[in-house]
Amino acid sequence: MTGGESGALQGAPLSTTAAALIGATIETRLAVVLEQLQTDTIALDDLTPALQGFVLHGHGLALASTLPEMTRAEIDRDQARADADRYYQLLFNPRKPLKIGPSYVDIQKTRHELYSGGAR
């Protein structure tokens, strides 16, 4: 504990009773405000800066917990789009198929004949 905190709290065990929890005295009012936020009765701008901080911090934590799943889904979506584009090109490409030329071995044989003084 820091020096600025009261001596009564130092070393005191944390209790799980409602009276010992932070915000227990204003819990009903906060529950009402939360319900109003969820039903869009009030806006985030209507809250005090401290309550805005709590709401935005919770939003940030929720976003951070879902970010890996969203990233994975975006990668899968991009891969599926690329696959669909590739398959579409393979299926409906109006160009004539490329003629397959001689193999590497045949090309090397022709080169050898050319550079060794002509075909034998």
C-alpha positions, 0 to 999 in steps of 0.5 A: 500500500502507498503512504497516502492510503489510510492506516485502517486499510493497511493489512486488513484482509479483503472481504467479499461482502457487498459493503467492502467492495468498491462502488457497493454504495452506488451499485443500484445507481450504476446498474440503472445507468448501465441499463440506460446506456445499453438501451441508448436512453443516454449517451456516453457523453452524458457520463462523468469523465470517470464513468466514461473511463470505466466504460471505455476501459471495459470496451478496450478489454473486450476488444483486445480479447476478441482481436485474435479471433477477428484477425484469424477470421480476416485471414481466413476470409482473405484466403477464401477470396483469393482462392475464389478469384484463382478458381474463377480465373482458372475456370473462366479465363478467355485466353487460350491455354499455353502450349507446353514447350520442350522439356529442360533436357531437350533444350539443353540437348539443343544448346549443346548441339548448337554450341558444339558446332551444329547438329550431329 
